[in-house]
Every structure is written in structure tokens, then in C-alpha cells.
């Protein structure tokens, strides 16, 4: 049986999905904070949010990179 | 015979496409992230692109499941024809019932049934069946469900906003997740294209090799790749609205943050599994994710009745398509007359189910529901444009 591989798949799935969701949620949260009226430095917070989204986009691109075998060689 | 098998294989690809549109696009349609028509078009294009991107899976399909070559057992076009018949019919039945079931399992089931009748029990590698089909079927929804549950909890925990002084709930502003859904669901659709179109390519190549028109061990030819890519894209565009309804609203109510978590889990699980060699079914992963995300949000209930029906469907996928495959193999073994009978009966059955679906199409108000989703989207869009910044979009 391939228990090790199963465990590996489960682990990688968990880590990848949690990382993405945490980053994106942070982005959403920071965007929300930046939109608040009493916020002193909305520009800083907003750019932080964009950093979060950018890392997410990079992760998605990495996913595509994994799908396409042409890059894998 | 070879031409007949290729036609049937392409039809299987078509059913596979519209069966699996739901995996990628059910949740964004349900939350209104993408309009239904746009969603299926997007999925179709991504499936098309995905099918061209990779042919790795096509080279390994069917390998190991049926013992071939060395023992002197050869897969004949007859057996593949019978197997495909089983898979196609089972796909149509589950579509009629609106159940998301794994197209690959149907294919495996049909081939197994056909091989048992056509060659004998010794032709089946049961250990491989257990490892490739049965165990993943148990673990795929479990893993995806658990991950989606954790992700949903995290997403809600991270974005829940309370006023620090009064402790009142502020506007949550989770509208951003809806945009994110477009990307995650696209990734799922692309992954599906790179995986599932390959199966049909593999089958057609197998037939061509078996028929002696292609050298053994060579990859799929270009026209095969193109035909399969278009078949799955057209199928996806046709959209299995019944299954989308089950996945999008039948299992649980899906909100953007949930949908985003579910799709991220689905995409990660599929990518991880296809790259670490423990293949999981896209359909089962996606269904598990939706259920998991339903459990993760407070105040959402999962309709276990529907979930149970789906699970039952999975349980029957392998044996049911195996039986159809076996029966077809019996018919085919009679000779040319048998092949004709099988082809006619199969076509009639497909047409019959299509007619039945047309009837209940109106009865169940299927189309209305999809249209309603479309209205909801337009309504939300208007609301959005009235406000000054997109971030003020109130979490629904």
C-alpha cells in the first residue's frame, strides 16, 4: 500500500491550501481595514494587502507551472 | 470497429466534460462570482487549453489495471468498446440524477467488466484496482473535506471584524473572496483539462495501437489530442446544470469565503495528488471540499441526505458500469450483429435519457434556478457600482 504517498498528498494539500487561504484572507482583511474611515495610514495597509494578493497570484502561477510538464523538464 | 470506438470515446469525453463542469464552476456560480454562462465558457476554454498543455497522463492511462502484453493478453478494440459503453451509460444516468460521480471510475469500471467477460478474471489486477480506485475513493473526500473545513474556519476567523470598544460586529467586507474565486475555480478547470481529456486520448491511442495503425509505445497523435480537447470543451460548455445545482446549492449554501476555501482545497488536492503519484478523483475531491466548507461556517447546515445519495452513487459507479461493460462485451463477442445491437441499444438508451431529461427540465424548474442566479449577479453588480470603492462591498 502507498500509505506514505497518501499521507504526503494529504500533508501537501493541507499546507498549500491553508497558506493560500490565510494569505488571501489577510489581503481581504487588510483591504477592509484600509477602507475604514479612521485609518491613519491607508496607503501602507493597502499596499500590504496587495502584497498578500501578489503572493497568492504567485502561488497560483506556481500551480500552473506544476500542471504543465513542459516547464518541468 | 476502430472508428466506432473512437466515436464512442469522443462521446465519453463529451459526457466527462459536462459531468465535471460542476467541479470547478458550481461554487462560483452559486456565490455569483461569475455568471453561469460565462463560467461554463471559461471552464470550456481552460479545459481546451489544459488538454493541449500536457499529454503525460495519456501515456500512462490504463497501465497496470488490466494485465497486458507479457501474459499474451491483448486489449482488443471490442473490449474497449464495451468498457466505454458502460462508462457512457453510467455517466448519463448519474447526470440525469444530478449526482456528481467520477467519470474515471466509470471508465475503469466499464473496462474491468468488459475485460472479465472478454478475457477472464485473471486479467484484472485487483491489487491495482484497490490501490488506484477504491482507496482514493475513500480518502479523496476525507482529505479535501478536512482541508476545506480548516480553510473555511481560518478564512472566517481572519476576516471577522468586531468593534474593539463595543464588541459589535462591523461590516465584514468579505467581497474580495468573490474575485479570488474566479482564479481558484479557473485553476481547478485547467487542472481538470490536463487530467481528464488525457484519459480519452489514452483510450483512443490504445485502440489505434491495438488496431495496428500506430506503433506501440508512441504518444497520442495530434488529431487525437485536438479531437479530445474539443470534445471535452464542448461538453463543458454544454454544462451539466443538474450537477452544478447539486454541487452549488444541493449540498450546502455556499458563500464567497467558503467557495474560495473549497476551491483552493480542491485545486491543492488535485495538484498535489497528480504530482505525488496518488491519483485522486477530481469529482470526489470537489464534493468533499464543498461539504467541508459547509461544516466550517457557523450557521450553515450540510444536507446529509444529498451527501448520502452522492456517496451511494460512488459506491455503485464501479459495479454498475462494470455490469454494463460486461453485458456489452457479451454482445460484442457474438460477432458483427452483436456490435450493431450494442451500438443501437446504447444510442437508444442515451437518447431516451436525453428525452427524459428534457421533460424534467421544465418540471424541476432547473433552468429557472440558473436564471435566478444570473439575476442575483446582475443585482449585486449594480449595487457594487453605486458605491465609491469596491472594498465597500458589504459581505453578504
Interface residues (C-beta under 8 A of the other chain):
Chain A: X1 X2 X5 X6 X8 X9 X10 X12 X13 X14 X16 X17 X18 X20 X21 X22 X24 X25 X26 X27 X28 X29 X31 X32 X34 X35 X56 X57 X60 X63 X64 X66 X67 X68 X69 X70
Chain B: X50 X53 X54 X56 X131 X135 X139 X143 X144 X146 X147 X148 X150 X151 X154 X155 X158 X159 X161 X172 X173 X174 X176 X177 X180 X183 X184 X187 X190 X191 X194 X257 X260 X261 X264 X265 X267 X268 X269 X271 X272 X273 X275 X276 X277 X278 X280 X389 X391 X392
